[in-house]
Amino acid sequence: MLLAAGSLAWSMWPSVDAIPEVLDPIEAGVDFGELDLGKQGPMPALKLADLRGKKVMIVIEGSESFGGDEGKLLRSALNRWTLPDNVFALSVGDAPIGAKVMSGKIEREFVGPMREEMKLPIYVDYGGSFTAAFSLPAGHFGFVLLDERGEIEMRLAGDAKPEQIAELASLVGAIEPAPGPAAPAFAVGELNPEACANKHCVLVFLDRKVARSDIPGLEEGGFEGEMEQVFEQIRIPSVRLARVFAADWPTDRADITGAIVGEAEGWEVPGWQFVAEASEAREAFGIGDQAAMVIVDPQGRIAFSETGKISFWKLGLAADLLGVEPKGFGKRKDQKHD
């Protein structure tokens, strides 16, 4: 929902260029070190010249890419990778200079709430100076890698190909996550290591009762309120998890099984069990009494384990692990994603 709101905000800027087969050359005399971004919310002012000596990865989001699928593979890789200390990465939203009069509202209602949900630090570039300096088509997902001297090492627009992502990983020394440890012995309703063999096993633990009326975005009987109220509601850890599995993720597949632990009222996840209590499983996975999600992979390893309010970028990692495509905003769970 937050991403959709941000996408709506960016859709007000109509400038979108076609992506050329070959990117336009950089204009002569451009000094990338002069590119800067002023202080925004909690983010300090930033000048690229101050980052010399590091490799710098810059993700540029435009109206066609913000919250959409363009650049999805590269975003997933950036969320997944661990980067060396000599690599700095940031996300820059490309906005017209006229939007600066709305900067307070944009910070308060869109970018500010997104910062706690995304892995990369976020700035807004009012006037599109980054897009112009790197000769990238306006309105699209863009990516630039600068070397330690501040010179371009890689430049992309639109979707990155798998071989380009592999090349980037090599250039920056990205580290893929290692396989998780073997799952402990557990029992959640009918689920246990034997029942989960050769499947993705998803265990969702609630830390409070979640009724249908608590969950934003459900077609009938869900939570209703102003956008700010919806944002606050979706920050509640158990409500967020309920929203994901009741509405957003199509998990009704033979290779995915799961259970919801806790008190739920008026909502379901097709094919999944609802279990009132599983204290021994909570202890086995070390999650205490918090809201949590654990994914045990088909090899019986813990592939994902997070507690509390799981941020959007980490939920994206979990969706990738399961191979699910979250539904498009405004669509029911049983409708296809565009």
N, C-alpha and C positions, 0 to 999 in steps of 0.2 A: 504493500500500500504506500509506504514511504517512497519507494522508488517510482511508483506510478505518479505520485504527486510531484516529485522532482522532474519526472519526464514531462508532465503537463506544463510545469513552469518553463522548461527549456523549449517546449514546442511553440511558445509564443515568439521565439526568434526565428523568422522564416528563412533566413539566409542559409541555403544548402547548395553546395556545388556538386557537380558530378565528380566521381573518382576517376581520374585518368589512368590509363594503362601504365604509364610511366609518370611518376611524380614530377611536378615542375621543379626546375633547378632552384637552388637557393640564390637569392639576389646577392650580387656582389657587395661586399663591405658590411654585411650583417655581423654584428658582434653579439653572439648568444649570451655572453657574460653580462650584457646590459639588461637582459630581460629580468624583470622583477615583479613581485606581487606584494602588495601592501598587507599590513596586519589585518586579519579577518577573524572575528570571533576570538577563539583561544589560540589561533595560529599566528606565530610571529611573522613579521615581514621577511621576505625571502628574495635574495638576488642570486642568480645562477653563478655569478663570478665568485661568490663566497663558497661555492661547492667544488671549486677547482681542486684536483687531487683525488676526487671520487668519480666513479662512474655514476651518471645520473639518468634514471629512467623516468620519462615523462609520459603519462597517459593523458590524452586530451579527449574530453567528452563533448559532443555537440548534440544538437536537437534530434538527429537521427539515431544516435547511439545511446543516449542517456537512458538507462533502465531497459534497454532493448537487447537484442541478440547480437548486434554488430560488435565484433571484438570479443565475443564470449569466450572463445578458446584461450585467447591471451589473458583475459581477466582471470579465468580459472587457474591458469598456470601461475600468474603472479600471486594469487591467493594461496596457492599450494606450496610454492617454493619458499625455502629459507635462503636469504641472501647474505653474502659476506658483508662485513662491516664497512668495506670500502665502496658499497653500492647504496645510493640514496634513490628512493622512488617516491613519486607524488602524483596526484591526480589533479587535473586542471579542467574546470568547466569553462567552455568557450561561450561568452555572452557578449552582445553588442554593447557599445559604450552607453547607449541610451538607457540600458537596464541598471546603470549605476544609481539612478535616482531611487530604485527599488532595493538597493543593496541591503538595507536594514531588514526589510521584509523577507528577502531571499535568504539571508543569514538565519533569521529567526525561525522561519517556517519550513525551509527546505534543506539548505546546506548544513545548518547547525545540527538538526536531528540526525542527518546522515553521517556525520563525523563519527558518532559512537557506533555506527553499524558497518563501516567500511575499514578495510585494512590499511589502505594508503591515506596519508594526510590529504585533505581536500582544500583547494583554493578555487576561486572564480576569477577568470581573466576577463575583466570588463574592457571590451575593445578588441579582443581577439589578437593581441600582440604575439602570443605564442604560435597560433595557427599561421599568422602572416609571416613571422620570422622563419619558420620551418617550411614554408611553402606547401602547406597541407590544405586539402579541400575543406572548406568550411562546412560545419554541420555534421561531420562524421567522426567516428572513432579514429583517433590518431595516436601514434606512438613514436617516440624518439629516444634513442640511447646516445648520450654524450660520453665520450671517453674522459680520461683524467685531465686532458688539456682543454676540455670544453668543445671538442670537435665532434661532428656527427659520426657515429659508428653504425647506426641503423636507423631507418626511417620508414614508417609504414602508415597506410591509411586504409580503413575498412577492416575486413577480416584478415587475420594473419593465418598463413598456411602452417600445417604441422611442422614442416621442415624449417620454416622461419622461426617458430617457437623453439625448436631444438637448437638452432643456431644461436638464438638469444641466450638460451640457458648456458651454452658453452662460453659465450662472450662475457657473461657476468658471473660465471661460477655458481649458478643456481643449484641448490641441493633439493632433490626430491625427498618427500617424507619416507622414512624407513617403515617397513611393515611393523604393525603393532604387536604387542605381546600376546601370547595365548590367553584366551578368555578363561577366567576361573570357573569352577563348577558353580552352576546357578540353576534356579528353578523359578520361573515366573509363570504362574498358571500351568499350562501344558507345555510351555517352552523350556527347553534345557539344551545343553550342547548336542545331544543326540537328535532332538527334534529339529534343531537348527542346521544340522549338517548339510553342506552343499547349498545353503541359502544365505541371503543377507538377513540377519536377524536384528530387528529394531526394537529396542526397549525404551519406552518413553515413561518417565517418572514425573508425576505432578506433585506440587507441594501445597496445593489448595484445591478445593472443589472448583470445577469449571463447568458452568451451565451453558447451554446453547446461547442464552441471552448475554453471556460474557464475551462471545467470540465475534469480532467485527467481520463484516463481509459475507456472512451466510445469507442465502437468499430469503429464507423465512425464519423469523424469530431470533436473528442474530443481534449483536450489539449495534445500536444506532446512536449517532451523535455527530457533532461537528468534527472537522478534520483533526483539530488539535486534541479533542477528546479521544478520537480513534488512535492517534499516535500514543497517547498516554496508556490506553488500554492494551495496545500491542506490546508495550514495554513490560507488561506483567509476564514473568517467565512461563508460567503454566498456560496462560492464555495464548502466548505466542506459539507454543508447541501444539496446542489444540488447533489453532488456526491452520498451521502447516499441514497437519494430518487429516483434519476434517474437511479442508477446502482446497489446499494448494498442491499437494503432491499426489499423483496417481500411483498408489502403492499396491493396487490390487493385481499383483503378478505372481506367478507360480514360484519365482525365485526370490520373493520377498515375503517374510513373515514378521509379525510383530505383536506387541502387546502394550496397552496403556495401563499404567499402575497409578491408582488414585481414584478419586471420586469424580465421576463425569455424569452429566445429566442432559439428555436431549440431543446428543450428537454421537456419531459412530464413525468408525473406520472400517470399511467393508472387509470382512474376512479376519479381522483382528480381535483378540480377546481383550476384555476389560477386567482387570484384577484389582481388588480393593487394596491389597497390601502385599508387599514383598520385601520385608525388612532384611532378610538374609541376603537377597540379591543386591540390595542397596549397599550392604556392608561388603559384599564380595567385590563389587565394582568401585568401592571407595567413594560413593557419592553422598553419603549421609542422608539427611532429610530434605535435600534441595530438589528443585526441579532439574531434570537432567535428560539427556538422550545418549544412549549407548548403541553403537552398531557393531555387531560381531559379523565378520566377513565369512564367505563360504568356506574358508580354510580354518575357521574357528579362532581367528585373531581379533583383538579389539582394534577396529579400524577407525573408530570415532568415539570420543567420550568427552562431553562438555556438560557443565552445570550452570545453573542460574539463567540469566537472560542471554541466550545464545545469539550472538550478533548475526546480521544478515550474511556477511561474507563467510562465516563459519557454517551457516546453514547451507550456503552454496556448495561448500566442500562436501557436506553430507549428501546433498542431492547428487553431486557428481559421483560419489562412491556408490550410490544406489542405482545410478543410471536413470534417474527420473527427471522429467522436464516439468518444472513448476508451471502451472496453468497461467495463461495470459490474464492480466488484470481485468476484472469485470466478467470473467467467464466462470461457469460452474466447473466443478472438478471433472465432470463427465464430458466436457466440451474440449475439442482439440485446441492445442496451442498454435497460434499463427506462426 
